[in-house]
Amino acid sequence: MTKPIELRKLTVHELDEKARVIRRQLFVFRTQHAGGQLAKTAQVKQARRELARVLTLVGEKKREEAQKS
C-alpha cells in the first residue's frame, strides 16, 4: 500500500500507470477468489481502496491543470 503523501509526488502519467497495474491486480485477485485460491481475501479490499486513492489524485491533478490553463 502506497501512502497518499508518496502518491501526491507522482505525475498524472505515473498515476495512470499505477491505476492500470492495480486494476490488473484486482482482476487476478477476483479470479483467485472465485476459484477459492485467494488466501488473504482482504487484499481485494485493499486494492480497491488503493485504486480509489490513485483515481482521486488523478482527478485532483487534472482539475489543477485545467484551472492553470
C-alpha positions as CSV (number, residue, x, y, z in Angstrom):
1,M,0.0,0.0,0.0
2,T,1.4,3.4,-1.0
3,K,0.9,6.3,1.3
4,P,-1.0,9.3,0.0
5,I,2.0,11.6,0.5
6,E,4.1,9.4,-1.8
7,L,1.3,9.3,-4.4
8,R,1.0,13.1,-4.5
9,K,4.6,13.3,-5.7
10,L,3.8,11.3,-8.8
11,T,2.8,12.8,-12.2
12,V,-0.6,12.2,-13.8
13,H,1.0,9.7,-16.2
14,E,2.7,7.8,-13.4
15,L,-0.6,7.7,-11.5
16,D,-2.4,6.4,-14.6
17,E,0.1,3.6,-14.9
18,K,-0.2,2.8,-11.3
19,A,-4.0,2.6,-11.7
20,R,-3.6,0.2,-14.6
21,V,-1.4,-2.0,-12.6
22,I,-3.8,-2.0,-9.6
23,R,-6.7,-2.9,-12.0
24,R,-4.8,-5.8,-13.3
25,Q,-4.0,-6.9,-9.8
26,L,-7.7,-6.7,-8.8
27,F,-8.6,-8.9,-11.8
28,V,-6.2,-11.5,-10.6
29,F,-7.4,-11.3,-7.0
30,R,-11.1,-11.6,-8.1
31,T,-10.2,-14.6,-10.3
32,Q,-8.3,-16.3,-7.5
33,H,-11.1,-15.5,-5.0
34,A,-13.7,-17.0,-7.3
35,G,-11.6,-20.2,-7.6
36,G,-11.1,-20.4,-3.9
37,Q,-7.3,-19.9,-4.2
38,L,-7.0,-16.5,-2.6
39,A,-5.6,-16.9,0.9
40,K,-5.9,-13.3,2.1
41,T,-9.3,-12.0,1.0
42,A,-8.6,-8.6,2.5
43,Q,-6.2,-8.0,-0.4
44,V,-9.2,-7.3,-2.7
45,K,-10.5,-4.6,-0.4
46,Q,-7.0,-3.0,0.0
47,A,-6.5,-3.0,-3.8
48,R,-9.9,-1.3,-4.3
49,R,-9.1,1.4,-1.8
50,E,-5.7,1.9,-3.3
51,L,-7.2,2.3,-6.8
52,A,-9.7,4.8,-5.4
53,R,-6.9,6.8,-3.8
54,V,-5.0,6.9,-7.1
55,L,-8.0,7.8,-9.2
56,T,-8.9,10.6,-6.7
57,L,-5.4,12.1,-7.1
58,V,-5.6,11.8,-10.9
59,G,-8.8,13.8,-10.8
60,E,-7.4,16.4,-8.5
61,K,-4.3,16.9,-10.6
62,K,-6.3,17.2,-13.8
63,R,-8.5,19.8,-12.2
64,E,-5.5,21.8,-11.1
65,E,-4.0,21.7,-14.6
66,A,-7.3,22.8,-16.1
67,Q,-7.5,25.8,-13.7
68,K,-4.0,26.8,-14.5
69,S,-4.7,26.9,-18.3
